Amino acid sequence: MLPPKQQQFWPVHPQPLPDELFSSWLIRLAHGNGLKVQSFYGGWLGRSVEIWNRDIDRLAPPDLISALSSSTGIPEPTLTSHTCRSFAGIISEDLPVGGHTDWLMPLQVYHRTRNGFGLMFCRACLREDREPYFRRQWRLAFITCCTRHCQVLLDRCSNCQSPVQPHRADMVRRRGLADQVTMTRCARCGQDLRRGALPCSTSATLIDFQRRLEGAMRDGYVDFAGNSNLHSVLFFGGLRAIAKGLLTLRKMAGGAKVTSAGLESLPLQDRTDLLVDLADVIDDWPASFLKRCKSAARPFITFTRDNPTLPYWFYRVCDAELRRDVPRISDEEVAYIEAHIEWLDGRFSLARARAIFGRDLAPALSRSRTAVGQEDAEVLIAGIDHRVAVTHGQERLDHLRDKVVFVTGRVLGLSQRRLAGLRLEDAIEAAADSADERSALVPSTPPELRDYFVWYKNEVRPKYPSADIEPWLFLASGPRGQMSESLIGSRFMRAVRFADMSRRIKNFAHWTFVERTPKQPDSLQGTQQPGGSPTFG
């Protein structure tokens, strides 16, 4: 719980310096008011509230920003612009609070200490600063040198090889505040990070390349690949895909180790070498890129694997130049791979098939796509009936609802999105003049489906809390009344796994795929009304 907004400013409230990292400003704020970092924020927030046991530059809660703004007079947008959250929309579409983020170096926080080398620094910059501080861009994986001093960055204490932890620098002395306290002291050995020989100069190629990247971040666009106004997110997205592919080529050649955590966790020297390669590829795009791809056995897969949203400027080159004909996989091989993956994991996964067998089954499965047979449909519904018989309360009610949702999608060939948008009034209209009892285990025609609607409308739907206030046909049990399309998909795949049908029913689209002939009535497909909900003929 953060303290209430302050009525008066703190005695010292320094303005953030150019490109200063949020945590660096927090440290200067505490030291400026004459206290150690832990004492200052412990006294303000209370000992039960911690801000240093996480990556505060990445998290930066809005209520903390608001409270700091009230106590310092610095506008909230200004403080937010010094956090890593400000990289969202520049180097990547979003910056999640937790988990992996492209291009952002991990700190590997453990309690209030850091085990990762996710904060770098330029010794010459810190020496020149009138008041030393850490820069925001020193958290980025593609920043490995200082373009001002043309020197490589450092990511650890040169004396004890410990990670940089400026928020613990004033803990070297147990009592009191040092006369000249500075965040540039190593938190472990007390060595001043500014001391020591300056690092060696880096190559002009890397300097020019990094200046180009800094310009893309500053302007939000770049002139590249025939596009004079290429958005920076698309530019950096393509760069990361190329970098991952180059790492894979190195691994195949026995070069640098490729970790599962990604290129952001590579040692500084390995990232520097990788960026030199990347600079060479980008400088003569796409000729240099295609030249490097000649040594790869499967270049298209190498550079596009595990990247579902590649930017067009990069993908069009891969699609036009790197695709190579491969032997068509046989139906027997597809069946064997599916069975083996299901035996290993309990369900089939295209990603696991690629990882273990090196084969992409997506084209083969799309060629062989046929409607789920009535017998398989009855097996799935029987599995749901079994769950109904062994569960109680809300869980049992949700299984009963799921039956109607899945059958509706199957008979009418509706997507998850259209199912989520069905309204109760459409079901009532469809149920008019229908029998009161269900006439089939798994309906296969609209009249049989109407009978399901009568039963569902009278016996199942009224038991949901929001039944009287929501217009939607299918309701969720949580606070949101409407059943979302993602919930429909997850509930369906759960039912498929319970029924051991994951090899025969791939996904919801496979379940709702209905082979029709021109002679079949249009009523099987439903008709779209102006409001966006189908009716049933």
DOSEVO-60228 format. One record per residue (C-alpha): residue number from 1; residue in three letters; x, y, z. Coordinates in nm, 2 decimals. Layout:
NUM,ALA,X,Y,Z
...
END
This chain:
1,MET,0.00,0.00,0.00
2,LEU,0.16,0.32,-0.11
3,PRO,0.15,0.63,0.11
4,PRO,-0.11,0.91,0.04
5,LYS,0.00,1.19,-0.18
6,GLN,0.23,1.43,-0.01
7,GLN,0.12,1.79,0.06
8,GLN,0.48,1.92,0.04
9,PHE,0.77,1.84,-0.18
10,TRP,1.08,1.66,-0.04
11,PRO,1.37,1.90,0.04
12,VAL,1.57,1.77,-0.26
13,HIS,1.39,1.65,-0.57
14,PRO,1.63,1.64,-0.87
15,GLN,1.51,1.64,-1.22
16,PRO,1.58,1.32,-1.43
17,LEU,1.89,1.37,-1.65
18,PRO,1.89,1.30,-2.02
19,ASP,1.80,0.93,-2.09
20,GLU,1.84,0.85,-1.72
21,LEU,1.72,0.52,-1.61
22,PHE,1.43,0.54,-1.37
23,SER,1.61,0.34,-1.09
24,SER,1.91,0.57,-1.13
25,TRP,1.69,0.87,-1.06
26,LEU,1.53,0.69,-0.76
27,ILE,1.88,0.64,-0.62
28,ARG,1.98,1.00,-0.67
29,LEU,1.66,1.11,-0.51
30,ALA,1.73,0.91,-0.19
31,HIS,2.10,1.02,-0.17
32,GLY,2.00,1.38,-0.24
33,ASN,1.78,1.38,0.07
34,GLY,2.07,1.24,0.28
35,LEU,1.96,0.88,0.33
36,LYS,2.06,0.54,0.20
37,VAL,1.83,0.40,-0.06
38,GLN,1.68,0.13,0.16
39,SER,1.63,0.36,0.45
40,PHE,1.47,0.64,0.24
41,TYR,1.21,0.42,0.06
42,GLY,1.15,0.20,0.37
43,GLY,1.06,0.50,0.57
44,TRP,0.84,0.64,0.30
45,LEU,0.66,0.32,0.18
46,GLY,0.69,0.12,0.50
47,ARG,0.91,-0.18,0.56
48,SER,0.64,-0.42,0.42
49,VAL,0.65,-0.26,0.07
50,GLU,0.95,-0.35,-0.15
51,ILE,1.05,-0.19,-0.48
52,TRP,1.40,-0.33,-0.52
53,ASN,1.31,-0.70,-0.52
54,ARG,1.19,-0.67,-0.88
55,ASP,1.30,-0.50,-1.20
56,ILE,1.16,-0.16,-1.10
57,ASP,1.26,-0.01,-1.44
58,ARG,1.04,-0.25,-1.61
59,LEU,0.75,-0.28,-1.36
60,ALA,0.72,0.09,-1.24
61,PRO,0.37,0.06,-1.10
62,PRO,0.14,0.36,-1.19
63,ASP,0.06,0.43,-0.82
64,LEU,0.43,0.45,-0.74
65,ILE,0.48,0.69,-1.03
66,SER,0.19,0.90,-0.91
67,ALA,0.32,0.92,-0.55
68,LEU,0.66,1.01,-0.67
69,SER,0.52,1.28,-0.89
70,SER,0.32,1.43,-0.60
71,SER,0.64,1.44,-0.38
72,THR,0.87,1.58,-0.64
73,GLY,0.66,1.80,-0.87
74,ILE,0.78,1.60,-1.17
75,PRO,0.50,1.52,-1.41
76,GLU,0.40,1.15,-1.43
77,PRO,0.46,1.13,-1.81
78,THR,0.82,1.25,-1.76
79,LEU,0.89,0.98,-1.50
80,THR,0.73,0.71,-1.71
81,SER,0.94,0.81,-2.01
82,HIS,1.25,0.72,-1.80
83,THR,1.13,0.36,-1.74
84,CYS,1.18,0.06,-1.97
85,ARG,0.80,0.08,-2.04
86,SER,0.87,0.37,-2.27
87,PHE,1.04,0.13,-2.51
88,ALA,0.69,-0.02,-2.60
89,GLY,0.59,0.09,-2.94
90,ILE,0.95,0.17,-3.03
91,ILE,1.15,-0.16,-3.02
92,SER,0.85,-0.39,-2.97
93,GLU,0.48,-0.37,-2.98
94,ASP,0.44,-0.42,-2.61
95,LEU,0.65,-0.46,-2.29
96,PRO,0.49,-0.71,-2.06
97,VAL,0.54,-0.67,-1.68
98,GLY,0.68,-1.02,-1.65
99,GLY,0.85,-1.28,-1.86
100,HIS,1.07,-1.23,-2.16
101,THR,1.09,-0.91,-2.36
102,ASP,1.26,-0.88,-2.69
103,TRP,1.59,-0.68,-2.68
104,LEU,1.56,-0.60,-2.30
105,MET,1.84,-0.74,-2.09
106,PRO,1.72,-0.95,-1.79
107,LEU,1.85,-0.86,-1.44
108,GLN,1.77,-1.20,-1.28
109,VAL,1.66,-1.04,-0.96
110,TYR,1.68,-1.26,-0.65
111,HIS,1.53,-1.09,-0.34
112,ARG,1.71,-0.75,-0.36
113,THR,2.02,-0.87,-0.54
114,ARG,2.09,-0.92,-0.91
115,ASN,2.25,-1.23,-1.06
116,GLY,2.23,-1.12,-1.42
117,PHE,2.45,-0.87,-1.61
118,GLY,2.15,-0.68,-1.75
119,LEU,2.28,-0.33,-1.67
120,MET,2.58,-0.20,-1.87
121,PHE,2.78,0.12,-1.84
122,CYS,3.04,0.33,-2.02
123,ARG,3.33,0.41,-1.79
124,ALA,3.41,0.73,-1.99
125,CYS,3.05,0.86,-1.96
126,LEU,3.05,0.80,-1.58
127,ARG,3.38,0.99,-1.55
128,GLU,3.25,1.28,-1.74
129,ASP,2.92,1.31,-1.56
130,ARG,2.90,1.60,-1.31
131,GLU,2.67,1.37,-1.12
132,PRO,2.72,1.01,-1.24
133,TYR,2.40,0.83,-1.35
134,PHE,2.30,0.52,-1.56
135,ARG,2.14,0.55,-1.90
136,ARG,1.82,0.39,-2.01
137,GLN,1.97,0.25,-2.33
138,TRP,2.23,0.06,-2.13
139,ARG,1.95,-0.20,-2.06
140,LEU,1.92,-0.29,-2.43
141,ALA,2.07,-0.60,-2.59
142,PHE,2.17,-0.43,-2.91
143,ILE,2.36,-0.15,-2.73
144,THR,2.71,-0.29,-2.67
145,CYS,2.92,0.02,-2.73
146,CYS,2.92,0.39,-2.65
147,THR,2.88,0.59,-2.97
148,ARG,3.01,0.91,-2.79
149,HIS,3.34,0.76,-2.68
150,CYS,3.36,0.48,-2.94
151,GLN,3.43,0.23,-2.67
152,VAL,3.28,-0.10,-2.58
153,LEU,3.05,-0.10,-2.27
154,LEU,3.12,-0.29,-1.95
155,ASP,2.86,-0.50,-1.76
156,ARG,3.04,-0.59,-1.44
157,CYS,3.29,-0.48,-1.18
158,SER,3.65,-0.51,-1.32
159,ASN,3.77,-0.60,-0.97
160,CYS,3.53,-0.88,-0.85
161,GLN,3.33,-0.95,-1.17
162,SER,3.00,-0.88,-0.99
163,PRO,2.69,-0.75,-1.17
164,VAL,2.62,-0.38,-1.15
165,GLN,2.38,-0.31,-0.86
166,PRO,2.37,0.07,-0.80
167,HIS,2.08,0.05,-0.56
168,ARG,2.31,-0.14,-0.31
169,ALA,2.62,0.08,-0.36
170,ASP,2.56,0.26,-0.03
171,MET,2.55,-0.06,0.16
172,VAL,2.93,-0.10,0.15
173,ARG,2.94,0.09,0.48
174,ARG,2.70,-0.06,0.73
175,ARG,2.65,0.26,0.94
176,GLY,2.59,0.61,0.83
177,LEU,2.61,0.77,0.49
178,ALA,2.94,0.80,0.31
179,ASP,3.08,1.15,0.27
180,GLN,3.09,1.11,-0.10
181,VAL,2.83,0.84,-0.17
182,THR,2.80,0.74,-0.53
183,MET,2.60,0.48,-0.71
184,THR,2.91,0.39,-0.91
185,ARG,3.06,0.19,-0.63
186,CYS,3.05,-0.19,-0.66
187,ALA,2.79,-0.33,-0.41
188,ARG,3.02,-0.62,-0.33
189,CYS,3.38,-0.50,-0.31
190,GLY,3.34,-0.12,-0.30
191,GLN,3.55,-0.06,-0.61
192,ASP,3.45,0.26,-0.80
193,LEU,3.33,0.15,-1.15
194,ARG,3.49,0.46,-1.29
195,ARG,3.84,0.35,-1.19
196,GLY,4.05,0.14,-1.42
197,ALA,4.17,0.16,-1.78
198,LEU,3.93,0.26,-2.04
199,PRO,3.81,-0.03,-2.26
200,CYS,3.95,-0.07,-2.61
201,SER,3.79,0.11,-2.90
202,THR,3.54,-0.08,-3.10
203,SER,3.51,-0.11,-3.48
204,ALA,3.38,0.18,-3.69
205,THR,3.13,-0.07,-3.85
206,LEU,2.97,-0.14,-3.51
207,ILE,2.97,0.23,-3.41
208,ASP,2.79,0.33,-3.74
209,PHE,2.54,0.05,-3.70
210,GLN,2.46,0.13,-3.34
211,ARG,2.41,0.50,-3.43
212,ARG,2.16,0.38,-3.69
213,LEU,1.97,0.18,-3.43
214,GLU,1.97,0.48,-3.19
215,GLY,1.83,0.70,-3.46
216,ALA,1.55,0.45,-3.52
217,MET,1.46,0.46,-3.15
218,ARG,1.48,0.84,-3.15
219,ASP,1.28,0.90,-3.47
220,GLY,1.04,0.60,-3.45
221,TYR,1.11,0.51,-3.81
222,VAL,1.40,0.43,-4.05
223,ASP,1.48,0.44,-4.42
224,PHE,1.54,0.08,-4.51
225,ALA,1.46,-0.20,-4.76
226,GLY,1.30,0.04,-5.01
227,ASN,1.08,0.19,-4.74
228,SER,1.16,0.55,-4.65
229,ASN,0.92,0.54,-4.35
230,LEU,0.96,0.19,-4.20
231,HIS,0.82,0.18,-3.84
232,SER,1.09,0.11,-3.58
233,VAL,0.89,-0.18,-3.44
234,LEU,0.89,-0.36,-3.77
235,PHE,1.26,-0.28,-3.82
236,PHE,1.37,-0.42,-3.49
237,GLY,1.14,-0.72,-3.52
238,GLY,1.31,-0.81,-3.85
239,LEU,1.66,-0.75,-3.70
240,ARG,1.58,-0.99,-3.41
241,ALA,1.47,-1.26,-3.65
242,ILE,1.79,-1.23,-3.85
243,ALA,2.00,-1.23,-3.53
244,LYS,1.83,-1.55,-3.41
245,GLY,1.89,-1.71,-3.74
246,LEU,2.26,-1.61,-3.74
247,LEU,2.29,-1.76,-3.39
248,THR,2.15,-2.08,-3.52
249,LEU,2.40,-2.09,-3.80
250,ARG,2.68,-2.03,-3.55
251,LYS,2.55,-2.32,-3.34
252,MET,2.55,-2.55,-3.64
253,ALA,2.90,-2.45,-3.72
254,GLY,3.01,-2.51,-3.36
255,GLY,3.05,-2.14,-3.27
256,ALA,2.89,-1.94,-2.99
257,LYS,2.66,-2.12,-2.75
258,VAL,2.29,-2.05,-2.80
259,THR,2.09,-2.05,-2.48
260,SER,1.73,-2.13,-2.45
261,ALA,1.68,-1.79,-2.28
262,GLY,1.75,-1.61,-2.61
263,LEU,2.01,-1.36,-2.74
264,GLU,1.94,-1.12,-2.46
265,SER,2.11,-1.36,-2.22
266,LEU,2.43,-1.40,-2.43
267,PRO,2.76,-1.27,-2.28
268,LEU,2.85,-0.92,-2.38
269,GLN,3.13,-1.03,-2.61
270,ASP,2.91,-1.28,-2.79
271,ARG,2.64,-1.01,-2.84
272,THR,2.90,-0.77,-2.97
273,ASP,3.02,-1.03,-3.23
274,LEU,2.67,-1.10,-3.33
275,LEU,2.59,-0.73,-3.38
276,VAL,2.90,-0.70,-3.61
277,ASP,2.76,-0.98,-3.82
278,LEU,2.41,-0.82,-3.82
279,ALA,2.56,-0.49,-3.92
280,ASP,2.72,-0.66,-4.22
281,VAL,2.40,-0.82,-4.32
282,ILE,2.20,-0.50,-4.30
283,ASP,2.46,-0.28,-4.47
284,ASP,2.42,-0.47,-4.80
285,TRP,2.06,-0.59,-4.77
286,PRO,1.96,-0.85,-4.90
287,ALA,2.27,-0.96,-5.09
288,SER,2.48,-1.02,-4.78
289,PHE,2.20,-1.20,-4.61
290,LEU,2.14,-1.43,-4.90
291,LYS,2.51,-1.50,-4.93
292,ARG,2.52,-1.62,-4.57
293,CYS,2.21,-1.84,-4.62
294,LYS,2.39,-2.05,-4.88
295,SER,2.57,-2.25,-4.61
296,ALA,2.24,-2.34,-4.44
297,ALA,2.07,-2.67,-4.52
298,ARG,1.73,-2.53,-4.46
299,PRO,1.76,-2.15,-4.46
300,PHE,1.39,-2.07,-4.47
301,ILE,1.32,-2.27,-4.16
302,THR,1.63,-2.13,-3.99
303,PHE,1.52,-1.77,-4.02
304,THR,1.14,-1.80,-3.99
305,ARG,1.10,-2.07,-3.73
306,ASP,0.91,-1.97,-3.41
307,ASN,0.84,-1.63,-3.56
308,PRO,0.46,-1.62,-3.65
309,THR,0.45,-1.24,-3.71
310,LEU,0.76,-1.16,-3.92
311,PRO,0.76,-0.81,-4.07
312,TYR,0.69,-0.81,-4.44
313,TRP,1.02,-0.64,-4.55
314,PHE,1.20,-0.95,-4.41
315,TYR,0.95,-1.22,-4.48
316,ARG,0.92,-1.14,-4.85
317,VAL,1.29,-1.19,-4.90
318,CYS,1.28,-1.53,-4.72
319,ASP,0.97,-1.64,-4.91
320,ALA,1.10,-1.54,-5.25
321,GLU,1.47,-1.65,-5.21
322,LEU,1.50,-1.91,-4.94
323,ARG,1.22,-2.16,-4.99
324,ARG,1.35,-2.49,-5.13
325,ASP,1.15,-2.79,-5.24
326,VAL,1.16,-3.07,-4.98
327,PRO,1.03,-3.43,-5.03
328,ARG,0.66,-3.44,-4.96
329,ILE,0.59,-3.62,-4.63
330,SER,0.39,-3.94,-4.66
331,ASP,0.06,-4.00,-4.48
332,GLU,0.23,-4.29,-4.29
333,GLU,0.51,-4.06,-4.17
334,VAL,0.25,-3.80,-4.06
335,ALA,0.06,-4.06,-3.87
336,TYR,0.37,-4.19,-3.70
337,ILE,0.49,-3.84,-3.59
338,GLU,0.14,-3.75,-3.46
339,ALA,0.12,-4.07,-3.26
340,HIS,0.47,-4.04,-3.12
341,ILE,0.42,-3.67,-3.01
342,GLU,0.09,-3.77,-2.85
343,TRP,0.26,-4.06,-2.67
344,LEU,0.53,-3.82,-2.53
345,ASP,0.32,-3.52,-2.43
346,GLY,-0.04,-3.65,-2.41
347,ARG,-0.14,-3.43,-2.70
348,PHE,-0.02,-3.34,-3.05
349,SER,0.17,-3.02,-3.11
350,LEU,0.31,-2.89,-3.44
351,ALA,0.59,-2.71,-3.26
352,ARG,0.70,-3.03,-3.09
353,ALA,0.69,-3.21,-3.42
354,ARG,0.93,-2.95,-3.56
355,ALA,1.16,-2.97,-3.26
356,ILE,1.19,-3.35,-3.24
357,PHE,1.16,-3.46,-3.61
358,GLY,1.25,-3.14,-3.79
359,ARG,0.94,-3.16,-4.01
360,ASP,0.67,-2.91,-4.05
361,LEU,0.34,-3.10,-4.06
362,ALA,0.12,-2.80,-4.11
363,PRO,0.10,-2.82,-4.50
364,ALA,0.04,-3.20,-4.48
365,LEU,-0.24,-3.16,-4.22
366,SER,-0.40,-2.88,-4.42
367,ARG,-0.41,-3.09,-4.73
368,SER,-0.56,-3.38,-4.55
369,ARG,-0.82,-3.17,-4.36
370,THR,-1.16,-3.33,-4.37
371,ALA,-1.47,-3.29,-4.16
372,VAL,-1.48,-3.46,-3.83
373,GLY,-1.70,-3.77,-3.87
374,GLN,-2.02,-3.82,-3.68
375,GLU,-1.87,-4.11,-3.50
376,ASP,-1.58,-3.90,-3.37
377,ALA,-1.82,-3.62,-3.28
378,GLU,-2.03,-3.86,-3.07
379,VAL,-1.71,-3.98,-2.89
380,LEU,-1.63,-3.63,-2.79
381,ILE,-1.98,-3.55,-2.67
382,ALA,-1.98,-3.88,-2.48
383,GLY,-1.66,-3.76,-2.31
384,ILE,-1.84,-3.44,-2.20
385,ASP,-2.14,-3.64,-2.08
386,HIS,-1.90,-3.84,-1.86
387,ARG,-1.76,-3.52,-1.71
388,VAL,-2.12,-3.41,-1.64
389,ALA,-2.19,-3.74,-1.46
390,VAL,-1.89,-3.71,-1.23
391,THR,-1.89,-3.33,-1.15
392,HIS,-2.12,-3.11,-0.95
393,GLY,-2.22,-2.74,-0.92
394,GLN,-2.08,-2.48,-1.15
395,GLU,-1.84,-2.72,-1.31
396,ARG,-2.12,-2.96,-1.42
397,LEU,-2.32,-2.66,-1.55
398,ASP,-2.03,-2.55,-1.76
399,HIS,-2.00,-2.89,-1.92
400,LEU,-2.37,-2.89,-2.01
401,ARG,-2.32,-2.54,-2.17
402,ASP,-2.01,-2.66,-2.35
403,LYS,-2.21,-2.94,-2.52
404,VAL,-2.45,-2.69,-2.68
405,VAL,-2.17,-2.45,-2.78
406,PHE,-1.97,-2.72,-2.95
407,VAL,-2.27,-2.88,-3.12
408,THR,-2.39,-2.54,-3.24
409,GLY,-2.05,-2.46,-3.39
410,ARG,-2.03,-2.80,-3.56
411,VAL,-2.38,-2.80,-3.72
412,LEU,-2.37,-2.44,-3.84
413,GLY,-1.99,-2.42,-3.92
414,LEU,-1.95,-2.12,-3.69
415,SER,-1.62,-1.98,-3.57
416,GLN,-1.54,-1.91,-3.20
417,ARG,-1.60,-1.54,-3.26
418,ARG,-1.94,-1.59,-3.41
419,LEU,-2.04,-1.83,-3.14
420,ALA,-1.94,-1.58,-2.87
421,GLY,-2.16,-1.32,-3.05
422,LEU,-2.48,-1.53,-3.05
423,ARG,-2.77,-1.37,-2.87
424,LEU,-3.05,-1.53,-2.68
425,GLU,-3.32,-1.39,-2.90
426,ASP,-3.18,-1.57,-3.20
427,ALA,-3.20,-1.90,-3.01
428,ILE,-3.56,-1.83,-2.91
429,GLU,-3.65,-1.76,-3.27
430,ALA,-3.48,-2.07,-3.39
431,ALA,-3.65,-2.28,-3.12
432,ALA,-4.00,-2.18,-3.22
433,ASP,-4.23,-2.47,-3.31
434,SER,-3.98,-2.73,-3.20
435,ALA,-4.02,-3.04,-2.99
436,ASP,-3.96,-3.02,-2.62
437,GLU,-3.71,-3.30,-2.60
438,ARG,-3.37,-3.36,-2.77
439,SER,-3.40,-3.60,-3.06
440,ALA,-3.04,-3.69,-3.12
441,LEU,-2.72,-3.75,-2.92
442,VAL,-2.53,-3.52,-3.14
443,PRO,-2.74,-3.30,-3.37
444,SER,-2.65,-3.30,-3.73
445,THR,-2.93,-3.08,-3.87
446,PRO,-3.07,-2.74,-3.77
447,PRO,-3.41,-2.88,-3.66
448,GLU,-3.23,-3.11,-3.42
449,LEU,-3.02,-2.82,-3.30
450,ARG,-3.33,-2.62,-3.23
451,ASP,-3.44,-2.90,-2.99
452,TYR,-3.10,-2.86,-2.81
453,PHE,-3.17,-2.48,-2.78
454,VAL,-3.51,-2.54,-2.61
455,TRP,-3.35,-2.76,-2.35
456,TYR,-3.05,-2.53,-2.30
457,LYS,-3.27,-2.21,-2.28
458,ASN,-3.50,-2.37,-2.02
459,GLU,-3.27,-2.59,-1.82
460,VAL,-2.91,-2.46,-1.83
461,ARG,-2.88,-2.09,-1.92
462,PRO,-3.12,-1.96,-1.64
463,LYS,-2.88,-2.10,-1.38
464,TYR,-2.60,-1.86,-1.47
465,PRO,-2.59,-1.54,-1.25
466,SER,-2.60,-1.30,-1.54
467,ALA,-2.88,-1.48,-1.73
468,ASP,-3.13,-1.20,-1.67
469,ILE,-2.91,-0.91,-1.77
470,GLU,-2.70,-1.04,-2.05
471,PRO,-2.83,-1.08,-2.41
472,TRP,-2.57,-1.34,-2.51
473,LEU,-2.67,-1.70,-2.56
474,PHE,-2.36,-1.85,-2.41
475,LEU,-2.25,-1.71,-2.07
476,ALA,-1.94,-1.74,-1.87
477,SER,-1.94,-1.83,-1.50
478,GLY,-1.71,-1.54,-1.41
479,PRO,-1.78,-1.17,-1.37
480,ARG,-1.79,-1.12,-1.74
481,GLY,-2.13,-1.24,-1.87
482,GLN,-2.04,-1.31,-2.23
483,MET,-1.84,-1.63,-2.31
484,SER,-1.53,-1.51,-2.50
485,GLU,-1.40,-1.68,-2.81
486,SER,-1.07,-1.76,-2.63
487,LEU,-1.27,-1.94,-2.35
488,ILE,-1.46,-2.14,-2.61
489,GLY,-1.13,-2.25,-2.77
490,SER,-0.97,-2.35,-2.44
491,ARG,-1.28,-2.53,-2.32
492,PHE,-1.30,-2.72,-2.65
493,MET,-0.93,-2.83,-2.64
494,ARG,-0.98,-2.94,-2.28
495,ALA,-1.27,-3.16,-2.39
496,VAL,-1.07,-3.30,-2.67
497,ARG,-0.79,-3.40,-2.43
498,PHE,-1.03,-3.56,-2.18
499,ALA,-1.18,-3.77,-2.46
500,ASP,-0.83,-3.87,-2.59
501,MET,-0.92,-3.73,-2.93
502,SER,-0.63,-3.49,-2.99
503,ARG,-0.49,-3.68,-3.28
504,ARG,-0.83,-3.71,-3.46
505,ILE,-0.96,-3.36,-3.38
506,LYS,-0.69,-3.10,-3.43
507,ASN,-0.86,-2.78,-3.32
508,PHE,-1.20,-2.60,-3.32
509,ALA,-1.16,-2.51,-3.69
510,HIS,-1.12,-2.88,-3.77
511,TRP,-1.43,-2.96,-3.56
512,THR,-1.65,-2.70,-3.74
513,PHE,-1.52,-2.77,-4.09
514,VAL,-1.82,-2.92,-4.28
515,GLU,-1.79,-3.05,-4.63
516,ARG,-2.09,-2.94,-4.82
517,THR,-2.22,-2.99,-5.17
518,PRO,-2.41,-2.73,-5.37
519,LYS,-2.73,-2.93,-5.32
520,GLN,-2.73,-2.88,-4.94
521,PRO,-2.95,-2.60,-4.81
522,ASP,-2.80,-2.27,-4.71
523,SER,-2.97,-2.31,-4.37
524,LEU,-2.68,-2.53,-4.26
525,GLN,-2.45,-2.23,-4.27
526,GLY,-2.67,-1.97,-4.10
527,THR,-2.73,-1.62,-4.24
528,GLN,-2.58,-1.30,-4.11
529,GLN,-2.81,-1.03,-3.98
530,PRO,-2.73,-0.66,-3.95
531,GLY,-2.66,-0.70,-3.58
532,GLY,-2.38,-0.96,-3.65
533,SER,-2.56,-1.27,-3.52
534,PRO,-2.68,-1.56,-3.74
535,THR,-3.03,-1.70,-3.75
536,PHE,-3.11,-2.06,-3.84
537,GLY,-3.33,-2.16,-4.13
END
